[in-house]
Amino acid sequence: MDKIIQVITTCNNKELLEEIGTYLVENRLAACAQILGPITSTYWWQGEIEQATEWVCTLKTTEGLYEKVETAILELHPYDLPEIIAIDVEKSLPAYADWVRDETGQGNKGNTI
């Protein structure tokens, strides 16, 4: 059975993250997109320390869909180098994991991507 993962990306534009999240959910690449923030990010960029106000988008999906999720984020995201990281969900409520799989077409409900 396909492992559940959380994919995280950040952006300085909340509305754009909402569009990315909606696109991924509508296309069954993610079961859920949650936007949190604002947060303050401090990071190195092109040899300088930068600070930015950003929002975090956490997507619930499956390991088998990671490449498609990554590709979609890269196509829709304005940053030259967006944060796109995946975290394995080691434990979860089994019914929740089933829901993620079902809503991404990876479960028993028969949804298609």
C-alpha positions as CSV (number, residue, x, y, z in Angstrom):
1,M,0.0,0.0,0.0
2,D,1.3,3.5,-0.9
3,K,2.9,5.4,2.0
4,I,1.2,8.6,3.1
5,I,3.5,11.7,2.9
6,Q,3.2,15.4,3.6
7,V,4.7,17.7,1.0
8,I,5.6,21.2,2.2
9,T,6.2,24.3,0.2
10,T,6.4,28.0,1.1
11,C,5.7,31.3,-0.7
12,N,5.4,35.0,0.0
13,N,2.0,35.1,-1.7
14,K,-0.8,33.4,0.2
15,E,-3.3,33.6,-2.7
16,L,-0.9,31.8,-5.0
17,L,-0.4,29.0,-2.5
18,E,-4.2,28.7,-2.3
19,E,-4.3,28.4,-6.1
20,I,-1.5,25.7,-6.0
21,G,-3.3,23.8,-3.2
22,T,-6.7,24.0,-5.0
23,Y,-5.1,22.8,-8.3
24,L,-3.5,19.8,-6.6
25,V,-6.7,18.8,-4.7
26,E,-8.9,19.3,-7.8
27,N,-6.5,17.1,-9.8
28,R,-6.4,14.4,-7.1
29,L,-2.7,14.9,-6.5
30,A,-3.4,15.8,-2.9
31,A,-6.3,14.9,-0.6
32,C,-5.8,18.1,1.4
33,A,-3.9,21.4,1.3
34,Q,-3.5,23.5,4.4
35,I,-2.1,27.0,4.4
36,L,-0.5,28.4,7.6
37,G,1.1,31.7,8.4
38,P,2.3,34.2,8.1
39,I,5.7,33.1,9.2
40,T,9.1,34.9,9.0
41,S,11.8,33.1,7.1
42,T,15.5,33.9,7.4
43,Y,17.7,32.3,4.8
44,W,20.8,32.6,2.6
45,W,20.0,33.6,-1.0
46,Q,22.7,34.5,-3.6
47,G,25.3,35.2,-0.9
48,E,23.1,37.4,1.3
49,I,21.0,36.8,4.3
50,E,17.4,37.5,3.4
51,Q,14.2,37.7,5.5
52,A,10.7,37.3,4.1
53,T,7.1,37.0,5.3
54,E,5.8,33.7,3.9
55,W,3.0,31.2,4.2
56,V,3.4,27.4,4.5
57,C,1.4,25.0,2.4
58,T,1.2,21.4,3.7
59,L,-0.2,18.8,1.3
60,K,-1.4,15.4,2.2
61,T,-0.7,12.9,-0.6
62,T,1.0,9.5,-1.3
63,E,4.6,8.7,-2.0
64,G,3.6,7.4,-5.5
65,L,2.3,10.9,-6.4
66,Y,5.3,12.8,-5.2
67,E,6.9,13.4,-8.6
68,K,3.6,14.7,-10.1
69,V,3.1,17.0,-7.1
70,E,6.7,18.3,-7.4
71,T,6.3,18.9,-11.1
72,A,3.0,20.8,-10.6
73,I,4.5,23.0,-7.8
74,L,7.5,23.8,-10.0
75,E,5.2,24.8,-12.9
76,L,3.0,27.0,-10.7
77,H,5.4,28.5,-8.1
78,P,7.1,31.9,-8.8
79,Y,10.3,31.2,-6.9
80,D,13.5,30.3,-8.7
81,L,14.1,27.6,-6.1
82,P,11.0,26.8,-4.1
83,E,11.1,24.8,-1.0
84,I,9.5,21.4,-1.9
85,I,10.1,18.7,0.8
86,A,8.3,15.5,1.6
87,I,8.0,14.0,5.0
88,D,7.0,10.3,5.5
89,V,4.0,9.9,7.7
90,E,5.2,7.0,10.0
91,K,2.0,6.7,11.9
92,S,-1.5,8.0,11.4
93,L,-5.1,7.1,12.1
94,P,-5.7,4.2,9.7
95,A,-9.0,5.7,8.5
96,Y,-7.3,9.0,7.8
97,A,-4.6,7.3,5.7
98,D,-7.3,5.4,3.8
99,W,-9.1,8.7,3.2
100,V,-5.9,10.3,1.7
101,R,-5.4,7.2,-0.5
102,D,-9.0,7.2,-1.6
103,E,-9.1,11.0,-2.4
104,T,-5.9,10.7,-4.5
105,G,-7.1,7.7,-6.4
106,Q,-4.7,5.4,-4.6
107,G,-7.2,3.6,-2.4
108,N,-10.2,1.3,-2.7
109,K,-12.8,3.9,-3.7
110,G,-11.8,3.8,-7.3
111,N,-11.1,7.5,-7.9
112,T,-8.9,8.2,-10.8
113,I,-6.2,10.8,-11.3
